[in-house]
């Protein structure tokens, strides 16, 4: 989730996967895939940066989990109960 601010100053969290477009008119208008619109105080550039940072954090976390799993598996079985599933890093697609 990314946190944005409505023009009245109230913050809200938005799932960036639902964003269809962000445009400056001159206020920044976020249009979701279902047609719902939000007017926010952040610039279009800031929204794009927030989405990119959010997605980067997911990939980074997946890589950390993969490293932790590899370490746990190299240590052999233990008495901590069932092991978590394997984490597969997401491929990065070039535009």
C-alpha positions in Angstrom: 0.0 0.0 0.0 1.1 3.6 -0.6 0.0 6.5 1.6 -1.4 9.5 -0.2 -3.0 12.7 1.1 -6.4 14.1 0.1 -6.6 17.8 -0.5 -8.3 18.2 2.9 -5.2 16.8 4.6 -6.5 13.4 5.4 -4.1 10.5 4.6 -5.3 7.2 3.1 -3.6 4.0 2.0 -4.1 2.9 -1.6 -3.3 -0.4 -3.3 -1.0 0.8 -6.2 -2.0 -2.3 -8.3 -5.4 -0.6 -8.7 -4.0 2.6 -10.3 -4.8 3.0 -14.0 -3.4 6.5 -14.4 -2.2 9.6 -12.5 -2.6 13.0 -14.1 -2.0 16.6 -13.2 -5.0 18.8 -14.1 -3.3 20.9 -12.2 -4.3 18.9 -9.1 -3.1 15.3 -9.2 -6.0 13.0 -10.0 -5.5 9.2 -9.5 -7.9 7.1 -11.5 -8.4 3.5 -10.5 -9.1 0.6 -12.8 -12.8 0.6 -11.7 -13.1 4.3 -12.7 -13.0 5.7 -9.1 -11.0 8.9 -8.8 -9.0 10.5 -6.0 -7.6 14.0 -5.9 -4.4 14.1 -3.9 -1.9 16.7 -2.8 1.1 14.7 -4.0 2.5 15.5 -7.5 2.3 12.9 -10.3 6.0 12.4 -10.0 5.7 11.7 -6.2 2.9 9.2 -6.9 5.1 7.4 -9.5 8.0 7.4 -7.1 5.9 6.0 -4.2 4.6 3.1 -6.5 8.2 2.3 -7.7 9.5 2.3 -4.1 6.6 0.1 -3.0 7.3 -2.4 -5.8 11.0 -2.3 -5.1 10.4 -3.1 -1.5 8.4 -6.2 -2.4 11.3 -7.5 -4.6 13.9 -6.7 -1.9 11.8 -8.5 0.8 11.4 -11.5 -1.5 15.2 -11.7 -1.9 15.8 -11.4 1.8 13.3 -14.2 2.5 15.0 -16.4 -0.2 18.4 -15.8 1.5 16.9 -16.7 4.9 15.4 -19.8 3.5 18.7 -20.9 1.9 20.5 -20.3 5.2 17.8 -22.3 7.2 18.0 -25.2 4.7 21.8 -25.2 4.9 21.6 -25.6 8.7 19.7 -28.9 8.4 16.5 -29.9 10.2 15.6 -28.5 13.6 12.9 -28.6 16.2 11.2 -25.4 15.3 8.2 -27.0 13.6 7.1 -26.9 10.0 9.3 -24.9 7.6 7.9 -22.1 5.5 7.5 -22.5 1.7 10.1 -21.6 -0.8 10.2 -17.9 -1.9 10.8 -17.4 -5.6 12.1 -13.9 -6.5 9.9 -12.1 -9.0 11.4 -11.6 -12.5 12.0 -8.0 -13.5 10.5 -7.2 -16.9 12.0 -4.6 -19.1 9.7 -2.0 -20.5 
